[in-house]
Structures are given as structure tokens and as C-alpha cells.
Amino acid sequence: MWHFLKRNGLQNLYESFCEGTCFGGPVWNHILEYWRASKANPSRVLFLRYERLLQDPTDSIRELAEFVGQPFTSSEEEAGVVTEIVELCSMENLMSQKANKEGAQGVFIKFSHDSYFRKGVAGGWTSHMTPEMGRRLDAILRDKFDGSGLTI
């Protein structure tokens, strides 16, 4: 889908996104629905932020394990299981796997292996958008999330 959308150019995609007319509709509505669901029913909806996952992957893995009803035991913690999972799921490890270095995947559209990974860092948007574009998106999200308790 990215390659299809990419043909329209970043500026057109950006405008469509800001207007809420992109594929899938206004993204902020989906985000807000999941945010509210996570607050109304935290045992059934886990709201994880990418930035937090990057900042504290170990705690995020623990939170995810508890959410799915499989918290780590003290012996697993002592044996370094959480740290091992973080290392196995790291961008460096995943990108180094042979299966992620060649070929293409997909049912209807085949996506090249390099379509699945980027840099794995927060703020990568600055390589593709101007500061003004970022400010505009921030303003839209602040407006859409106002009063919800969700901050950007």
C-alpha cells in the first residue's frame, strides 16, 4: 500500500492525512477510540506508545506480559528472560535476520523486504517532513485530543 500511496507524493499524502481523508479515514479518530477504550477497559485494551517502548523496552515487555496474563516469574526475571526478549526483538536483531534481508512478502501485493524496517528511532519524521509540517500536525492532534487526557 505504501508504494501505491507513495506515487501521490508526500505533500499530497500529508494534505490528505491532515484533512482526515487519507486511506482509513481520520487517523486521530482511531487513536482516540483506542485511547478511550484503554481507559474504559484497561484489562482488554493496552495502549502502548512507540516512544515509551523505545525509552524503556524492558518495562514495556513486562507490561505487555502482564496484560496478556503471562507475567514473568521471579525466576524468569532472575534468569534474564525479559532482557533476552528485548534483545531478540530489537531492531538490530530483527534487521540482521536473513529472512528480513531478502525477498518479498505479502498476499495481494508483494512488498520488498526493506519495506518492513526503517531506522527504529522516534522522530524519524524529521527526515521526511519540514518543521512547519510537524507543527501543523501537532496543532491538529492537540485540537483533536483536547479534553481526552491523551497528549502528543
Rosetta blueprint (number, residue, H / E / L):
1 M L
2 W H
3 H H
4 F H
5 L H
6 K H
7 R L
8 N L
9 G L
10 L H
11 Q H
12 N H
13 L H
14 Y H
15 E H
16 S H
17 F H
18 C H
19 E H
20 G L
21 T L
22 C L
23 F L
24 G L
25 G L
26 P L
27 V H
28 W H
29 N H
30 H H
31 I H
32 L H
33 E H
34 Y H
35 W H
36 R H
37 A H
38 S H
39 K H
40 A H
41 N L
42 P L
43 S L
44 R L
45 V L
46 L L
47 F L
48 L L
49 R L
50 Y H
51 E H
52 R H
53 L H
54 L H
55 Q H
56 D L
57 P H
58 T H
59 D H
60 S H
61 I H
62 R H
63 E H
64 L H
65 A H
66 E H
67 F H
68 V L
69 G L
70 Q L
71 P L
72 F L
73 T L
74 S H
75 S H
76 E H
77 E H
78 E H
79 A L
80 G L
81 V H
82 V H
83 T H
84 E H
85 I H
86 V H
87 E H
88 L H
89 C L
90 S L
91 M H
92 E H
93 N H
94 L H
95 M H
96 S H
97 Q L
98 K H
99 A H
100 N H
101 K L
102 E L
103 G L
104 A E
105 Q E
106 G L
107 V L
108 F L
109 I L
110 K L
111 F E
112 S E
113 H H
114 D H
115 S H
116 Y L
117 F L
118 R L
119 K L
120 G L
121 V L
122 A L
123 G L
124 G H
125 W H
126 T H
127 S H
128 H L
129 M L
130 T L
131 P H
132 E H
133 M H
134 G H
135 R H
136 R H
137 L H
138 D H
139 A H
140 I H
141 L H
142 R H
143 D H
144 K H
145 F H
146 D L
147 G L
148 S L
149 G L
150 L L
151 T L
152 I L
